[in-house]
Amino acid sequence: MAAAQDFLSSDDERFSSFFQSGARLEQIATGFIWAEGPVWINETHELRFSDIPNNRIMSWSHANGLQVFRQPSQRANGNTLDRDGAMISCEHGGRCVSRTNKDGSYEVLATHWNGKRLNSPNDVVVKSDGSIWFTDPPYGIISDHEGIRAPSEIGSNQVYRIDPQTHLIEVVADDFDRPNGLAFSPDESVLYIADSGRARGHGFGFDDARPHNVRAMDVVDGKRLGNSRVVADIDMVPDGLRVDSEGLLWISAEDGVHCYTPGGTRLGRILVPEVVANLTFGGPEKSRLFIAATSSIYAVETTRRGVQNP
């Protein structure tokens, strides 16, 4: 457990006020290969998250500790909740987006686009109108570490939207190298998308010439994206991200969690002793930040409130 405030690196004097007095970075669970996709389930007071190479979704709560929620999980990666409280998951092994309903029933929502199989859906968010937006880089098909090695049928890495009425899958962005984490602004007028192109995948190293940034894109008519601009350029490679109720971006990276304003000013970092892949706000007030970092889950109490979960 990190000493109080020793885990913070501030670029702006406001940053330290984002954490409760005496807050500590606490390791609450460990023993994973690559922890990802945390989502808070308020009804059951539990955190669920993926352990991708171990092919399982885990559950952690104060009451029950650490448990296996599902195994096999089709090497699920990103998870979120829809407006009915069902869990939406991106599956590397199944190369699909799925839904686990509150009664435990399971259904596949998306497997193909234009008759071609998806690469390996990575991360997902649900808009208030029920539409599902997800990224589809190739990390689950370029090796057997996070998925099943296979050629890409689509030949590119795109961002998609599933229409809540027609269930049609539409491309909303096709100019990313490797789209990754994504999150809406509080009013859903902007979608933030990380491009982790610099990270080539497990065993492939890095390519400094490729993108490593987070872009903001305006949501047009609730269905399309436009006016793309970079709001954060992160050498450590951005991955999953979340937005708080005041619109600040919390972005996972190799050295921890970076906090940015919507205008692109970095306010500070949470320094984590393992490579961070993703994060989410949870707890009764959605003010506890849960961080998925390689072999462990960390948590810290904040004075912020997340907006990503219903």
C-alpha positions as CSV (number, residue, x, y, z in Angstrom):
1,M,0.0,0.0,0.0
2,A,1.4,3.4,-1.0
3,A,1.8,6.0,1.7
4,A,-0.7,8.8,1.7
5,Q,-0.2,11.1,-1.3
6,D,3.1,9.5,-2.3
7,F,1.4,8.0,-5.3
8,L,0.5,11.4,-6.7
9,S,2.4,13.5,-9.2
10,S,0.9,16.9,-9.7
11,D,1.2,19.2,-12.7
12,D,-1.5,21.6,-11.3
13,E,-2.2,22.5,-7.6
14,R,-5.8,21.4,-8.0
15,F,-4.9,17.8,-8.6
16,S,-4.3,16.9,-4.9
17,S,-7.8,18.2,-4.0
18,F,-9.2,15.4,-6.2
19,F,-8.3,12.8,-3.4
20,Q,-9.7,12.5,0.0
21,S,-7.5,13.5,2.9
22,G,-5.2,10.6,3.8
23,A,-6.2,8.7,0.7
24,R,-3.9,5.7,-0.2
25,L,-3.4,3.6,-3.3
26,E,-4.5,0.2,-2.1
27,Q,-3.9,-3.1,-3.8
28,I,-7.2,-4.9,-3.2
29,A,-6.6,-8.1,-5.3
30,T,-3.8,-9.7,-7.2
31,G,-2.7,-12.9,-9.0
32,F,-3.8,-12.2,-12.6
33,I,-1.9,-12.2,-15.9
34,W,-3.5,-9.1,-17.6
35,A,-6.3,-7.5,-15.6
36,E,-8.6,-5.4,-17.8
37,G,-12.2,-4.0,-18.2
38,P,-13.3,-3.2,-14.7
39,V,-17.0,-2.3,-14.2
40,W,-18.8,-1.5,-11.0
41,I,-22.1,-3.3,-10.3
42,N,-23.9,-1.0,-7.9
43,E,-26.8,-3.4,-7.1
44,T,-24.5,-6.1,-5.8
45,H,-21.7,-3.8,-4.6
46,E,-19.1,-5.7,-6.7
47,L,-16.4,-4.9,-9.1
48,R,-16.1,-7.2,-12.1
49,F,-13.1,-7.3,-14.4
50,S,-11.4,-9.4,-17.0
51,D,-8.2,-11.5,-16.6
52,I,-7.8,-12.0,-20.3
53,P,-5.0,-14.6,-20.7
54,N,-6.6,-16.7,-17.9
55,N,-9.8,-16.6,-19.9
56,R,-12.0,-15.5,-17.0
57,I,-14.1,-12.6,-15.6
58,M,-13.5,-12.0,-11.9
59,S,-15.6,-10.5,-9.2
60,W,-14.5,-8.6,-6.1
61,S,-16.5,-7.2,-3.2
62,H,-15.9,-6.3,0.4
63,A,-18.4,-8.9,1.5
64,N,-17.3,-11.8,-0.6
65,G,-13.7,-11.0,-1.5
66,L,-12.3,-12.4,-4.8
67,Q,-14.4,-14.9,-6.8
68,V,-14.5,-16.2,-10.4
69,F,-17.6,-14.7,-12.1
70,R,-17.2,-16.6,-15.4
71,Q,-14.7,-19.1,-16.8
72,P,-14.3,-19.5,-19.7
73,S,-15.0,-15.9,-20.7
74,Q,-14.1,-16.1,-24.4
75,R,-11.1,-14.0,-23.2
76,A,-13.3,-11.0,-22.5
77,N,-11.7,-7.6,-22.4
78,G,-13.7,-4.4,-21.8
79,N,-16.9,-4.4,-19.9
80,T,-19.6,-1.9,-19.2
81,L,-23.3,-1.7,-18.2
82,D,-26.3,-0.9,-20.4
83,R,-29.2,1.2,-19.2
84,D,-31.0,-1.9,-17.8
85,G,-27.9,-2.9,-15.7
86,A,-26.9,-5.8,-18.0
87,M,-23.2,-6.3,-18.5
88,I,-21.9,-5.6,-22.1
89,S,-18.6,-7.3,-22.8
90,C,-16.0,-7.3,-25.6
91,E,-14.7,-10.8,-26.3
92,H,-11.3,-11.4,-27.9
93,G,-11.8,-15.1,-28.2
94,G,-15.3,-14.9,-29.5
95,R,-14.5,-11.9,-31.6
96,C,-17.8,-10.4,-30.6
97,V,-19.8,-8.1,-28.3
98,S,-22.0,-9.9,-25.8
99,R,-24.6,-9.1,-23.1
100,T,-25.0,-10.8,-19.8
101,N,-28.4,-10.0,-18.4
102,K,-29.2,-9.5,-14.8
103,D,-30.8,-13.0,-14.6
104,G,-27.6,-14.5,-15.9
105,S,-28.7,-15.2,-19.4
106,Y,-26.2,-14.5,-22.2
107,E,-26.5,-13.3,-25.7
108,V,-24.2,-12.3,-28.6
109,L,-24.9,-8.8,-30.0
110,A,-22.3,-8.4,-32.7
111,T,-20.0,-10.7,-34.6
112,H,-19.7,-9.3,-38.1
113,W,-19.7,-6.1,-40.1
114,N,-20.6,-6.2,-43.8
115,G,-20.4,-10.0,-43.7
116,K,-16.9,-10.0,-42.3
117,R,-15.9,-11.1,-38.9
118,L,-14.9,-8.5,-36.4
119,N,-11.2,-8.4,-35.3
120,S,-11.3,-8.5,-31.5
121,P,-13.6,-6.0,-29.8
122,N,-11.7,-4.3,-27.1
123,D,-13.7,-1.7,-25.1
124,V,-17.3,-0.5,-25.0
125,V,-19.6,2.2,-23.8
126,V,-23.4,2.6,-23.9
127,K,-25.1,5.9,-24.7
128,S,-28.2,7.0,-22.9
129,D,-30.3,6.2,-26.0
130,G,-29.2,2.5,-25.6
131,S,-26.8,2.5,-28.5
132,I,-23.6,0.5,-28.0
133,W,-20.3,2.0,-29.2
134,F,-17.1,-0.2,-29.3
135,T,-13.6,-0.3,-30.6
136,D,-12.2,-3.2,-32.7
137,P,-8.3,-3.3,-32.8
138,P,-6.5,-6.5,-33.6
139,Y,-4.9,-7.3,-30.2
140,G,-6.9,-10.5,-29.8
141,I,-5.9,-11.9,-33.2
142,I,-2.2,-11.0,-33.6
143,S,-1.2,-13.7,-31.1
144,D,-2.6,-16.4,-28.8
145,H,-1.8,-14.4,-25.6
146,E,-5.1,-12.4,-25.4
147,G,-7.1,-14.3,-28.0
148,I,-6.8,-16.7,-30.9
149,R,-4.3,-15.8,-33.6
150,A,-6.1,-15.3,-37.0
151,P,-6.1,-13.0,-40.0
152,S,-8.2,-9.9,-40.1
153,E,-11.2,-10.3,-42.4
154,I,-12.0,-6.6,-42.3
155,G,-8.4,-5.4,-42.9
156,S,-8.7,-2.3,-40.7
157,N,-9.4,-1.3,-37.2
158,Q,-12.6,0.7,-36.7
159,V,-15.0,2.1,-34.2
160,Y,-18.6,0.9,-34.4
161,R,-22.1,1.7,-33.1
162,I,-24.9,-0.8,-32.6
163,D,-28.3,0.8,-33.1
164,P,-30.7,0.1,-30.2
165,Q,-33.7,-0.3,-32.5
166,T,-32.5,-1.9,-35.7
167,H,-29.5,-3.6,-34.1
168,L,-27.5,-2.7,-37.2
169,I,-23.7,-2.3,-36.8
170,E,-22.4,0.9,-38.3
171,V,-18.8,2.3,-38.6
172,V,-18.5,5.7,-36.8
173,A,-14.7,6.1,-37.2
174,D,-12.3,4.4,-39.6
175,D,-9.1,6.6,-39.3
176,F,-7.6,5.2,-36.1
177,D,-4.5,3.0,-36.1
178,R,-5.6,0.9,-33.1
179,P,-8.7,2.4,-31.4
180,N,-8.8,1.3,-27.8
181,G,-10.5,2.8,-24.7
182,L,-13.5,5.2,-25.1
183,A,-15.8,7.3,-23.0
184,F,-18.5,9.9,-23.5
185,S,-18.4,13.4,-22.0
186,P,-21.0,13.9,-19.3
187,D,-23.5,15.4,-21.8
188,E,-22.6,12.9,-24.4
189,S,-21.8,15.6,-26.9
190,V,-18.2,14.3,-27.3
191,L,-16.7,10.8,-27.5
192,Y,-13.1,10.4,-26.4
193,I,-11.2,7.5,-28.1
194,A,-7.7,6.3,-27.3
195,D,-5.4,5.3,-30.1
196,S,-2.8,2.8,-28.8
197,G,-1.1,2.3,-32.2
198,R,2.4,2.6,-30.6
199,A,1.8,-0.6,-28.7
200,R,2.1,-3.4,-31.2
201,G,0.8,-6.1,-28.9
202,H,2.2,-8.8,-26.6
203,G,5.7,-9.7,-27.7
204,F,5.8,-7.2,-30.5
205,G,7.2,-4.2,-28.6
206,F,6.5,-0.5,-29.6
207,D,6.6,1.6,-32.7
208,D,7.3,5.2,-31.8
209,A,6.1,6.4,-35.2
210,R,2.6,5.2,-34.6
211,P,-0.1,7.1,-32.6
212,H,-0.3,7.2,-28.8
213,N,-3.0,9.8,-28.1
214,V,-6.6,10.4,-27.1
215,R,-8.8,12.1,-29.5
216,A,-12.1,14.0,-28.9
217,M,-14.8,13.7,-31.6
218,D,-18.1,15.6,-31.6
219,V,-21.2,13.4,-31.5
220,V,-23.5,14.6,-34.4
221,D,-27.2,13.8,-34.3
222,G,-26.5,11.2,-31.7
223,K,-25.2,8.8,-34.3
224,R,-22.2,10.1,-36.1
225,L,-18.7,11.5,-35.2
226,G,-17.0,14.6,-36.5
227,N,-14.5,17.3,-35.7
228,S,-11.7,15.0,-34.5
229,R,-8.9,16.6,-32.5
230,V,-6.1,15.3,-30.2
231,V,-6.6,16.3,-26.5
232,A,-3.9,14.2,-24.9
233,D,-0.6,12.9,-26.3
234,I,0.7,10.2,-24.0
235,D,4.2,8.7,-24.6
236,M,3.3,5.8,-22.3
237,V,0.5,4.7,-24.6
238,P,-3.2,5.4,-23.6
239,D,-5.5,2.5,-23.0
240,G,-8.8,2.5,-21.1
241,L,-10.3,5.8,-20.0
242,R,-13.1,7.3,-17.9
243,V,-14.7,10.7,-17.5
244,D,-15.9,12.3,-14.2
245,S,-19.0,14.4,-13.7
246,E,-17.1,17.6,-14.4
247,G,-15.7,16.3,-17.6
248,L,-12.1,15.6,-16.6
249,L,-10.5,12.6,-18.4
250,W,-8.9,9.8,-16.4
251,I,-6.6,7.9,-18.8
252,S,-4.8,4.6,-18.1
253,A,-1.2,4.5,-19.3
254,E,2.0,2.5,-18.8
255,D,3.1,4.5,-15.7
256,G,-0.3,4.9,-14.0
257,V,-3.4,7.1,-14.6
258,H,-3.2,10.5,-16.3
259,C,-5.8,13.2,-15.5
260,Y,-6.5,15.7,-18.3
261,T,-8.9,18.6,-18.8
262,P,-11.2,18.4,-21.9
263,G,-9.0,21.2,-23.3
264,G,-5.9,19.0,-23.2
265,T,-4.1,20.2,-20.0
266,R,-2.6,17.5,-17.9
267,L,-3.4,18.1,-14.2
268,G,-1.5,15.2,-12.7
269,R,-0.9,11.4,-12.5
270,I,-1.6,8.6,-10.2
271,L,1.6,6.6,-10.1
272,V,1.0,2.8,-10.1
273,P,3.7,0.2,-9.6
274,E,2.4,-1.9,-12.5
275,V,1.4,-1.1,-16.1
276,V,-2.2,0.1,-16.1
277,A,-4.7,-1.1,-18.7
278,N,-8.0,0.3,-17.6
279,L,-10.0,1.9,-14.8
280,T,-13.5,2.7,-13.6
281,F,-15.3,4.7,-10.9
282,G,-17.4,2.7,-8.4
283,G,-18.6,2.5,-4.9
284,P,-21.8,3.9,-3.5
285,E,-21.0,7.4,-4.6
286,K,-19.1,6.4,-7.7
287,S,-16.1,8.2,-6.2
288,R,-13.7,5.2,-5.6
289,L,-11.4,4.8,-8.6
290,F,-10.6,1.1,-9.4
291,I,-7.5,0.6,-11.5
292,A,-6.7,-2.6,-13.4
293,A,-3.0,-2.9,-13.6
294,T,-1.4,-6.1,-15.1
295,S,-1.5,-8.6,-12.2
296,S,-3.5,-6.5,-9.7
297,I,-6.5,-4.3,-9.0
298,Y,-5.8,-1.1,-7.1
299,A,-8.3,1.4,-5.6
300,V,-8.1,4.9,-4.3
301,E,-10.8,7.2,-2.8
302,T,-11.4,10.4,-4.7
303,T,-13.5,13.5,-4.4
304,R,-14.7,13.0,-8.0
305,R,-17.7,11.2,-9.3
306,G,-17.6,9.0,-12.3
307,V,-20.3,9.1,-15.0
308,Q,-19.5,6.0,-17.1
309,N,-21.8,3.5,-15.3
310,P,-25.6,4.0,-15.2
